[in-house]
Amino acid sequence: MKRNLLLLSILSLLTTTSFGAGIAREEIPERLKIAVEGVDSIFVTLAVYPTLDTSIPECRFSDGAWSVPVPDRDSSYMVLLSYLQDGKRVEHLNLLLGPGDVLTLTGRVTPAGVLDYEVSGSALYDAETKLRKEHYWREDLYCRLCRNNPKAEGLPRDSVQIFDQRIKTFQKEYVKAHPAALVSAYFLLEDPEEMLEQYDLLDDRVKYGPYGDALMFHYRDIRRRLRLDELKNGAVPMKDFTLPDAQEQPFTLSSVKGKYVMLDFWGTWCGFCVREIPRLKEYYAKYRDRLEIVGVACRESRASWLAARDRLALPWISLIDEQGEVMDMYGVSTFPTHVVINPKGVVERVIVGADPELFPYLDKLLKQ
């Protein structure tokens, strides 16, 4: 196997929309260095964390060289790493690059074909690396070998479940015993299934610390998914809300009387949402005496929403949910999401995503 030492400098994002146009390379601070022995190439992708809405295209690094600088800004990013070994692409691990973090990842590929690594340079990873080495290093190495490496075929998969459970049990007990530790936030971000049970255990210094926004994002997302499951079971009374309209006047959902209401959760940044607007306009004109559409813009600035509302000439009630409170009420985490409420105020159906069944469903419902 060709054994290279990859010395990579990966630079994180600026608030500018271009990739550092006019910025001298030496002026961009290095935020992540990687030195890995025993691989042919490493592939790196950065995604804004926790939303993952904006990602930086994948870069390939080999022979100790890097070619695509990624401008920097003071935000959190998920760094997705994989590597090329013996001509085969091996998915490997994710790193959390927090605000202001400067991380160093060092490691080597073991004879069994799995990357044994260490991350240093931040309080979070210094603590995580220490705990992993002391308590579950072998279990972690084995689980990643079985999951990610093509050479792992034939290894006993039941061992993965056993080792996984050992790791989860240790992390769960650690959070209970150390609610003020920064690494407790990391453990919950790694295992969101524990978020609902353990989020309230965390000390406020962790909840409102450098990873507080990410914790709250995932906590709310899990609660939304549970709420969505509840709504999909049917016959659930609607939750009333009041949001500002384009004239900054309050609009209350229950003010719509005697009609079906369809809540259209969308965003100007959502291509699927925008593409379905012409068809929605057709159906709004067709069934306006029986159907009211209430558009709820999400994850949106007021300025961009107002500009899009005027540009798209939206004919229905148009609101903005700047705090995400109505998203919470209706379990919205995918866009578009359509919630159909009958004249009695009961949720009849929730349609998630750009589902072509939306329009046949409306025809069947409203022609009755």
C-alpha positions in Angstrom: 0.0 0.0 0.0 1.2 3.4 -0.8 1.8 5.2 2.5 1.5 8.9 2.2 1.6 11.5 5.0 -1.2 13.9 4.2 -0.7 17.4 5.6 -3.8 19.3 4.9 -4.9 22.8 5.8 -8.7 23.2 5.6 -10.1 26.7 5.9 -13.6 27.4 7.0 -16.3 29.9 5.8 -16.6 33.7 5.4 -19.8 35.6 5.5 -19.2 36.6 1.9 -21.1 34.7 -0.8 -18.0 34.1 -3.0 -15.2 31.8 -2.1 -12.9 34.4 -0.7 -12.7 36.6 -3.8 -10.1 39.2 -3.2 -8.8 37.5 0.0 -5.1 36.6 0.0 -4.6 33.0 1.0 -2.1 33.9 3.8 -4.8 36.1 5.4 -7.2 33.2 5.9 -6.6 31.4 9.3 -6.1 27.7 9.4 -8.8 26.0 11.4 -8.3 22.3 10.7 -5.1 20.4 10.1 -5.1 16.7 9.2 -2.1 14.4 9.2 -3.0 10.8 8.3 -0.7 7.9 7.4 -1.6 5.0 5.2 -4.2 6.4 2.8 -4.0 7.4 -0.8 -6.3 10.5 -0.6 -8.7 12.1 1.8 -12.0 13.7 0.9 -13.4 16.6 2.9 -16.8 18.3 2.9 -17.9 21.1 5.2 -21.5 21.8 6.1 -22.9 24.6 8.2 -23.9 23.1 11.5 -26.5 22.3 12.8 -28.8 23.1 9.9 -26.6 21.5 7.2 -28.5 23.8 4.8 -25.4 25.2 3.2 -22.5 22.9 2.3 -19.0 23.5 0.8 -18.4 21.2 -2.1 -16.2 18.2 -1.5 -12.4 18.7 -1.8 -9.9 15.9 -2.5 -6.4 16.1 -0.9 -3.5 13.9 -1.8 0.3 13.8 -1.8 0.4 16.4 1.0 -1.3 19.1 -1.1 -4.6 21.0 -0.9 -6.2 22.9 -3.7 -9.5 24.5 -2.7 -9.4 27.1 0.1 -12.8 27.5 1.9 -13.2 31.1 3.3 -13.8 31.5 7.1 -16.5 32.8 9.3 -17.2 32.5 13.0 -19.8 29.7 12.8 -20.0 25.9 13.5 -19.4 23.4 10.8 -19.7 19.6 10.4 -16.6 18.3 8.7 -17.3 15.1 6.8 -14.2 13.0 6.1 -13.7 9.9 4.1 -10.6 8.4 2.5 -9.3 6.4 -0.5 -7.6 3.2 0.4 -6.3 0.6 -2.2 -8.5 2.4 -4.7 -11.7 2.1 -2.6 -13.6 4.9 -1.1 -14.1 4.4 2.7 -16.7 6.5 4.6 -15.3 7.4 7.9 -16.0 10.1 10.5 -17.5 13.5 11.1 -15.9 16.3 13.1 -17.6 19.2 14.8 -15.7 22.5 14.1 -17.1 24.9 16.7 -16.8 28.7 16.6 -13.2 29.7 16.8 -12.0 26.1 17.0 -8.6 25.2 15.6 -8.4 21.5 15.4 -5.7 19.0 14.5 -6.6 15.4 13.5 -3.7 12.9 13.5 -3.9 9.2 12.9 -3.0 6.1 10.8 -4.9 3.3 9.1 -4.4 0.1 11.0 -3.5 -3.2 9.3 -7.2 -4.1 9.6 -8.1 -1.1 7.5 -9.7 1.3 10.0 -8.5 4.8 10.9 -7.1 5.1 14.5 -7.2 8.8 15.1 -7.0 11.5 17.7 -8.4 15.1 17.6 -6.9 17.9 19.6 -7.0 21.6 19.9 -10.3 22.4 21.6 -11.6 21.7 25.1 -14.4 19.6 23.6 -12.2 17.2 21.7 -9.4 17.1 24.3 -12.0 15.8 26.7 -13.7 13.5 24.2 -10.4 12.0 23.1 -9.3 11.4 26.7 -12.6 9.6 27.6 -12.6 7.5 24.4 -9.0 6.3 25.0 -9.7 5.5 28.7 -13.2 3.9 28.3 -14.2 2.7 24.9 -11.4 3.0 22.4 -11.4 -0.6 21.3 -15.2 -0.8 21.0 -15.2 2.4 18.9 -12.5 1.1 16.6 -14.2 -2.2 16.1 -17.7 -0.7 15.4 -16.3 1.7 12.8 -14.3 -1.1 11.2 -17.5 -3.2 10.8 -19.6 -0.4 9.6 -17.3 1.5 7.3 -14.6 -0.6 5.9 -15.1 -3.0 3.0 -12.5 -5.4 4.6 -14.9 -5.9 7.4 -17.0 -8.5 5.6 -17.5 -11.6 7.7 -16.9 -10.0 11.0 -19.6 -10.9 13.6 -22.2 -8.1 13.4 -23.8 -8.9 16.7 -20.6 -7.7 18.4 -21.3 -4.3 16.9 -24.6 -4.0 18.8 -22.9 -5.1 22.0 -20.1 -2.6 21.7 -22.5 0.1 20.6 -24.5 -0.4 23.7 -21.5 -0.3 25.9 -20.5 3.1 24.4 -24.1 4.5 24.7 -24.4 3.3 28.3 -21.1 5.0 29.2 -22.0 8.2 27.5 -25.5 8.3 29.0 -24.1 7.8 32.5 -21.4 10.4 31.9 -24.0 13.0 31.0 -26.0 12.3 34.2 -22.8 12.5 36.3 -21.3 15.5 34.5 -24.2 17.9 33.4 -21.8 20.9 33.3 -19.2 19.2 31.1 -18.9 20.4 27.5 -18.3 16.9 26.3 -21.8 16.0 27.6 -23.2 18.3 24.9 -21.1 16.4 22.3 -22.4 13.0 23.5 -26.0 14.2 23.1 -25.3 15.6 19.6 -23.7 12.3 18.7 -26.8 10.4 19.9 -29.9 12.5 19.5 -32.1 9.6 20.7 -31.0 10.5 24.2 -31.8 14.2 23.7 -35.4 14.2 25.0 -34.5 12.3 28.1 -31.3 14.1 29.0 -31.5 17.6 27.6 -33.1 19.0 30.8 -30.3 17.5 32.9 -27.7 19.7 31.3 -26.3 22.7 33.2 -27.2 26.1 31.8 -23.6 26.7 31.1 -23.8 23.9 28.5 -27.3 24.7 27.3 -26.3 28.3 26.5 -22.6 27.6 25.8 -20.8 27.3 22.4 -22.9 24.3 21.3 -26.2 25.5 22.8 -27.7 26.5 19.5 -26.9 23.0 18.1 -28.4 21.3 21.1 -31.6 23.3 20.9 -31.9 22.7 17.2 -31.8 19.0 17.6 -34.0 19.0 20.7 -36.7 20.9 18.8 -36.3 18.8 15.7 -36.9 15.6 17.7 -40.0 17.1 19.4 -41.3 18.1 16.0 -40.9 14.6 14.6 -42.9 13.3 17.6 -45.6 15.9 17.0 -45.7 15.0 13.3 -46.3 11.3 14.2 -49.1 12.4 16.4 -50.7 14.5 13.6 -50.4 11.7 11.1 -52.5 9.5 13.2 -55.4 11.7 12.4 -58.3 13.4 14.2 -56.1 15.8 16.1 -57.5 19.2 16.9 -55.6 22.1 15.3 -53.4 24.3 17.5 -54.3 27.9 17.2 -51.6 30.5 16.6 -51.1 34.2 15.8 -48.4 35.4 13.4 -47.7 38.7 11.7 -48.7 39.2 8.1 -47.0 41.3 5.4 -48.4 44.5 6.9 -47.2 43.5 10.4 -50.8 42.9 11.5 -51.5 39.9 13.6 -53.4 37.0 11.9 -55.0 34.3 14.0 -55.6 30.9 12.4 -59.0 30.4 14.1 -60.3 33.6 12.4 -60.9 31.5 9.2 -64.4 30.1 9.5 -66.4 27.6 7.4 -63.6 26.5 5.1 -60.9 23.9 4.8 -57.5 25.5 5.6 -54.2 24.3 4.2 -51.1 25.5 6.0 -48.3 25.7 3.5 -44.9 25.6 5.3 -42.3 26.9 2.9 -39.2 29.1 2.4 -37.9 31.1 -0.5 -34.7 29.0 -0.2 -36.6 25.8 -0.8 -36.7 25.0 -4.6 -39.4 22.4 -4.3 -41.6 25.0 -2.4 -41.2 27.7 -5.1 -41.7 25.3 -8.0 -45.1 24.1 -6.7 -46.5 27.7 -6.3 -48.0 28.0 -9.8 -50.0 24.7 -9.2 -51.1 25.9 -5.8 -52.3 29.1 -7.4 -54.4 27.1 -9.8 -56.0 25.1 -7.0 -56.5 28.2 -4.9 -58.5 29.9 -7.7 -60.4 26.7 -8.4 -61.5 26.0 -4.8 -61.3 29.4 -3.2 -64.9 29.3 -1.9 -64.0 26.1 0.1 -60.3 26.4 0.7 -58.1 29.0 2.4 -54.3 28.6 2.0 -52.2 30.1 4.8 -48.5 30.3 3.8 -46.1 30.1 6.6 -42.5 31.2 5.7 -39.9 29.4 7.8 -36.1 29.9 8.4 -36.4 33.2 6.6 -35.6 36.8 7.1 -38.5 39.2 6.9 -36.9 41.1 4.1 -36.3 38.0 1.8 -39.9 36.8 2.6 -41.5 40.1 1.7 -39.5 40.4 -1.5 -40.4 36.8 -2.6 -44.1 37.4 -1.6 -44.3 40.4 -4.0 -42.2 38.8 -6.7 -44.3 35.6 -6.7 -47.6 37.5 -6.3 -48.9 35.1 -3.7 -52.7 35.5 -3.5 -53.3 33.8 -0.2 -52.7 34.7 3.4 -49.0 35.0 3.9 -47.2 34.9 7.3 -43.8 34.4 8.7 -42.7 32.2 11.6 -39.5 33.9 12.6 -39.1 32.0 15.9 -40.1 28.6 14.6 -43.0 28.3 17.2 -45.6 27.2 14.6 -43.1 24.7 13.1 -43.0 23.2 16.6 -46.8 23.1 16.9 -47.2 21.2 13.6 -44.1 19.1 13.6 -42.4 20.7 10.6 -38.8 19.8 9.8 -39.2 19.1 6.0 -40.2 21.5 3.3 -42.7 21.9 1.9 -45.1 20.5 4.5 -48.8 20.9 4.0 -51.3 20.5 6.9 -55.0 20.3 5.9 -57.5 21.3 8.6 -61.2 20.7 8.1 -63.9 23.3 8.9 -64.4 21.8 12.4 -60.8 22.6 13.3 -59.5 19.1 13.1 -56.2 18.1 11.3 -57.3 15.8 8.4 -54.0 15.1 6.8 -50.3 16.1 6.8 -48.4 15.8 3.5 -44.6 16.1 3.9 -42.4 17.1 1.0 -43.2 17.8 -2.7 -45.6 14.9 -2.9 -47.5 14.6 -6.2 -50.5 13.1 -4.3 -51.3 16.6 -2.8 -53.3 17.8 -5.7 -55.4 14.6 -6.4 -56.1 14.6 -2.6 -57.3 18.2 -2.7 -59.6 17.3 -5.7 -61.1 14.4 -3.9 -61.6 16.3 -0.7 -63.0 19.5 -2.1 -65.3 18.1 -4.8 -67.4 16.4 -2.2 
